Amino acid sequence: MKTGKNFPAAGFGDRRLAGRACALFLAMLFLLSGCGKTIARDSLTRPPQLKLAAVHREAGEALLDAGSFNWNYRVSREEGESSIADAPHPLDENGSWENLVLASSASGSEQYKVSIEWIVKEIEEETDEVFWPARLVAEAYDEKDVGNTGAEPVQSVSCERKELEEDSFLLHLQPERIYRITLFWDEKDYGDDGFYGNASYMFRTVTTEPEQE
């Protein structure tokens, strides 16, 4: 075996130490590069924000906070806590909705990409780590039914986690609708994820006005 100048050949013990040092160096490099970014499961003490981004370049996007939720999370190995929030029915006449602007050129419906953004407790920063819900349910109500909370959704879609994880997954949104999107995280995943529950997000779809010449 050739050795570099002034560096003797390593024996078995030296090779083992060198291997450990190399592994430690690679681990440090991995973390410093950001690729090893992880978060403590007990940092997710609230539901994520829901982001809707248009595939059509003229349409808008929205970043929504959960209006109503039932959230359960771990604070230590033995202890857990929960929080609950209520929001009005999507058709409540006193309700307020964030407007999501659809492109005026869109015919019938507009395609939207769905993503979720977690806010980590204490440092109040976003994390790139994703915990997809077990299920998503999207309900669309006709805007004309505002005030009639007994009206049924004009459309309802349910999707499982495997569909949500696909890059090709899109929601087709129509104008003049009030949407409620509910995400569900299963209790059976509590041991691994450190949280479970459901969260709902509401918004109204409007179209852009044509520009005046």
C-alpha positions in Angstrom: 0.0 0.0 0.0 1.3 3.4 -0.9 1.2 6.1 1.7 1.6 9.9 1.4 4.7 11.5 2.4 5.2 11.7 6.2 2.0 9.7 6.8 2.6 6.1 8.0 0.2 3.3 7.0 -2.7 3.0 9.4 -3.1 -0.2 11.4 -6.5 -1.8 12.2 -7.1 0.4 15.3 -6.1 3.5 13.4 -8.4 2.6 10.5 -11.3 2.2 12.9 -10.7 5.6 14.4 -10.3 7.1 11.0 -13.6 5.6 9.9 -15.4 7.1 12.9 -13.9 10.5 12.3 -14.9 10.3 8.6 -18.5 9.3 9.6 -18.6 12.2 12.1 -17.4 14.6 9.4 -20.0 13.5 6.9 -22.8 13.8 9.5 -21.7 17.3 10.3 -21.5 18.2 6.6 -25.0 16.7 6.1 -26.5 18.8 8.9 -24.7 22.0 7.9 -25.9 21.7 4.3 -29.5 21.8 5.5 -30.4 18.4 4.1 -30.7 16.9 7.6 -33.2 19.5 8.8 -35.7 17.9 11.1 -38.1 19.2 13.7 -39.2 17.9 17.1 -42.7 16.4 16.9 -43.8 18.2 20.0 -43.1 21.5 18.2 -46.2 21.2 16.1 -48.7 22.6 18.6 -51.1 24.0 16.0 -52.4 23.0 12.6 -50.5 24.0 9.5 -51.3 26.8 7.1 -52.9 25.7 3.8 -51.4 27.1 0.7 -53.2 27.2 -2.7 -51.2 28.2 -5.7 -52.7 28.6 -9.2 -51.3 26.6 -12.1 -52.7 29.3 -14.3 -50.3 32.2 -14.1 -53.0 34.9 -14.1 -54.8 33.5 -11.1 -54.1 34.4 -7.5 -52.9 32.3 -4.5 -53.9 32.1 -0.8 -52.2 31.2 2.4 -54.9 30.2 4.9 -54.9 29.7 8.7 -57.2 27.1 10.1 -60.6 28.6 11.2 -61.8 25.6 13.2 -59.8 22.7 14.5 -59.5 20.0 17.1 -55.7 19.6 17.7 -54.0 17.1 20.0 -50.2 17.2 20.5 -47.5 15.7 22.6 -45.6 18.0 25.0 -43.4 15.2 26.6 -43.1 11.4 26.4 -45.9 11.0 29.0 -48.0 14.1 28.5 -50.2 15.6 25.8 -52.3 18.7 25.3 -55.2 19.7 23.1 -56.7 22.8 21.7 -60.1 23.5 20.0 -61.3 26.4 17.9 -64.7 27.0 16.3 -65.6 28.9 13.1 -69.0 29.9 11.6 -70.6 27.7 9.0 -69.4 28.4 5.5 -72.8 29.9 4.6 -73.3 32.0 7.8 -74.4 35.4 6.7 -72.1 37.0 9.2 -69.1 35.0 8.2 -66.0 36.5 6.6 -64.0 34.8 4.0 -60.6 35.4 2.4 -61.1 35.9 -1.3 -59.2 33.7 -3.8 -59.0 35.4 -7.2 -59.5 33.1 -10.2 -58.3 34.2 -13.6 -61.0 36.0 -15.6 -60.0 33.9 -18.6 -60.6 30.6 -16.7 -63.6 28.7 -18.2 -65.5 26.6 -15.7 -62.8 25.9 -13.2 -59.2 26.7 -12.3 -56.5 24.2 -11.2 -54.7 24.8 -7.9 -51.7 23.1 -6.3 -52.2 22.3 -2.6 -49.4 22.4 0.0 -49.2 22.8 3.7 -46.8 24.9 5.8 -46.0 24.1 9.4 -45.0 26.8 11.9 -42.6 25.5 14.5 -43.3 26.5 18.1 -41.0 29.0 19.9 -38.8 29.9 16.9 -41.9 30.8 14.9 -40.3 29.8 11.6 -41.5 27.6 8.8 -40.1 24.1 8.3 -39.6 22.3 5.1 -40.6 19.0 6.6 -44.1 17.8 5.5 -46.6 15.7 7.4 -49.4 15.0 4.9 -52.8 14.4 6.4 -54.5 11.0 6.1 -57.4 12.6 4.2 -58.6 15.8 2.6 -62.3 16.8 2.1 -63.2 19.8 0.0 -66.7 21.1 0.0 -68.0 23.8 -2.4 -71.1 25.8 -1.5 -72.9 28.1 -3.9 -72.4 31.7 -3.0 -76.2 32.3 -3.6 -76.9 30.1 -0.6 -75.3 32.5 1.9 -77.6 32.8 4.9 -79.0 29.3 4.4 -76.8 27.1 6.6 -79.0 24.1 5.8 -78.0 24.1 2.1 -76.0 21.1 0.9 -72.6 21.5 -0.9 -72.9 21.6 -4.6 -69.7 19.6 -4.8 -67.7 17.5 -2.4 -64.4 15.8 -3.0 -62.5 13.4 -0.7 -58.8 12.4 -1.2 -56.5 10.1 0.6 -52.8 10.7 1.6 -51.4 8.7 -1.3 -53.2 11.1 -3.8 -52.1 14.2 -1.9 -48.5 13.1 -2.0 -48.5 13.0 -5.8 -47.0 16.0 -7.6 -49.9 15.7 -10.1 -52.6 16.3 -7.4 -54.7 19.4 -8.1 -57.9 20.9 -6.8 -60.3 22.2 -9.4 -61.9 25.4 -8.1 -64.9 27.2 -9.5 -65.8 30.9 -9.3 -68.6 32.2 -7.0 -68.2 29.4 -4.5 -67.5 29.3 -0.8 -65.1 26.4 0.0 -64.4 24.6 3.2 -61.3 22.3 3.1 -60.9 20.0 6.0 -57.7 18.0 6.7 -57.6 14.9 9.0 -54.6 13.4 10.8 -55.3 10.0 12.2 -54.9 9.2 15.9 -53.2 5.9 15.0 -50.2 8.0 13.8 -49.8 9.8 17.1 -47.0 7.6 18.3 -44.9 8.5 15.3 -46.0 12.0 14.5 -46.6 13.4 18.0 -50.0 14.9 17.0 -53.4 14.2 15.5 -56.7 15.9 14.8 -58.5 17.9 12.1 -58.5 21.5 10.8 -60.8 23.4 8.5 -60.0 26.3 6.1 -62.6 28.5 4.4 -62.4 30.9 1.4 -64.5 32.4 -1.3 -63.6 32.3 -5.0 -64.0 35.5 -7.1 -63.0 36.4 -10.7 -60.8 39.3 -11.7 -62.6 42.3 -13.3 -61.6 43.1 -16.9 -59.3 46.0 -17.2 -60.8 49.3 -18.4 -59.1 50.7 -21.5 
